[in-house]
Amino acid sequence: MWKIHREGIFIIAITILILLAINISAYQYSPQNASLHWKVGIFTGLIFLIVLQFFRNPSREIQIADDNIVYAPADGKVVVIEHAHEPEYFEDKRLQISIFMSPTNVHVNRNPIGGIVNYFKYHPGKYLVAWHPKSSTENERTTTVIANGDVEVMLRQIAGAMAKRIVSYVEEGQKVVQGADMGFIKFGSRVDLFLPIGTKIEVEMNQKVKGNRTIIARL
């Protein structure tokens, strides 16, 4: 079962008004042309369904609450598994796992673990395609570090070529619950996870994952 995410309510309302205006205009332009009315109706109906599905927010309770488990923070495909230098916060080598979110994926972002937000920062930037190597450091993005005891996990929301608005609901010092909504990225994007070296990885390259369902790693 799913509902519409709150970030989509305004956009969906505007979409409905625009599509209604298109249908009314088509009827006024050619009131006797039933074929045109059907074509315009089908086209606008498809546009509405595309926008509607983008903002869907399926109910997904985590199956096992365990902060030693890192759940997928987003739906999508694993496009990066590698050791990488993280310069913003850790300033050392981390295990990076990146998930690419296509426009057809659910775009809700969820807390991969529970704990305290030790760091949060929003970065304005470019809109390179989400799989570009430099998108992690040059695109519009947010960086969130969640601490669970002595272990810290970083999650980076990255805007893509189509996504030009990132929403985050967390702030420094906040206590967050594993699996709860932590943000939303509109229209295609990417999420990077930076984990401690030695973390046991449970996913493979090109694997499709689901937020709050797929176990990414075990700390």
Residue, then its C-alpha position, 0 to 999 in steps of 0.5 A: m500500500w502506498k500514499i502520495h509523498r507530501e513533497g508532491i502535493f503542490i506539484i500534483a495540484i499544479t499538474i492537474l490544473i495545467l492538464l485540465a486547461i489543455n483538455i478544455s482548450a482542445y475542446q474549445y478549439s475543436p468542439q466537434n473533433a471527438s478523436l482529438h479529445w480522446k488523444v488529448g485526454i489519453f496523453t494528459g492522463l499518461i502525464f498525470l500518471i507519470v507525475l503521480q507515480f514519481f511521488r508515491n510513498p510506499s509504507r515500508e517498515i523495517q523487518i529487523a530493527d538493528d543499528n548494526i545493519v545498514y539498510a538501503p536508504a533509497d530504491g535504485k541500482v547499485v552503481v559504485i562499490e569501492h574504497a574512496h577518499e572522503p574529504e568533507y568530514f572523515e578526511d580518510k578512506r571509506l567504503q563507498i556504495s552508491i545507489f542510482m535512482s531513476p525517475t521511475n524509482v521511489h524517491v523517498n530517502r530513509n535513515p540507513i541506521g538510527g542514532i544521532v546526527n553528528y553533521f549536516k550540510y547543504h551544498p549548492g552546485k552543478y547538475l551533472v548526470a548522477w552517475h558522473p564521477k564528479s557528481s558526488t563533489e560538484n553537484e547540489r547535495t546534502t551530507t548527513v553523518i549519523a553516529n551509532g555509538d563509535v560508528e559513523v555512517m555518512l549519507r549523501q543526497i546528490a541531485g542529478a541532471m533532472a533533479k534540481r531540488i533536494v529536501s532533507y528533514v534532519e539537522e545536527g544533534q537530532k536523534v533519528v530512527q532507523g528506517a524513518d524518512m530523512g529526505f526526498i530528491k525530485f526527478g532522478s538522482r543518486v545517494d552515496l553511503f560512506l561506511p567504515i573500512g572492513t564493513k561486510i557488504e551484502v550487495e553487488m554491483n548493478q543489484k536493484v535495491k529497495g529502501n528499508r528492505t535491502i540490507i546494504a551492509r553489516l557494521 
